[in-house]
Amino acid sequence: MNIKDIIRNENVDFTGIEAPNFLLGLISAFENRFQAVADNAMQEISWKQFFAIICINMCKTPPTIKELAEIMGSSHQNVKQILLKLEKKGFVRLTTDESDKRKQRIELMPYCYEFCRKNDDKSTELIRKMFDGISEEQLQTTIQTILQIEDNLKEI
């Protein structure tokens, strides 16, 4: 069942729900549905593990766990658990920072690059299908809205 089906569900009464509350519900439901689809598409790793890889890959130098947690919007503890699973599967390596022995840096391993290369077409197709029929203007508005919500969260 997709979100449109839920909205049309006669058993659910959306009357009186304010737009911000409705949007938060949509975002939460979307996240759950997307994670299920992405987990199934990737098979070998979870969406959250793949998201960690994407975020690590965006960094100019190997990030620390704390830096990665900030990028991912997650706790140090959750990111550490994701990384330990990825390390066990051969996707990443955790190394001690040379200038500060208390910090661990995260490096992507050759197996990770091979996995990403093999799954690039699959992930590109998934994204293409997800955003089919959505204009660049709609995307930019959504991005701006979410960034503003993110800024507001930081103030709380």
GIBELPE-V994244 format. One line per field, one symbol per residue. psi: psi as a letter, one per 30 degrees, with the letter a starting at -180 (. if undefined). Layout:
psi->???
//
This chain:
psi->kleeeeefkffkjfkfkkeeeeeeeeeeeeeeeeeeeeeeeeeelleeeeeeeeeeffkelklleeeeeeefhlleeeeeeeeeeeeefgelkklkkefjffkklkkkleeeeeeeefgeeeeeeeeeeegkgkleeeeeeeeeeeeeeeeeeff.
//
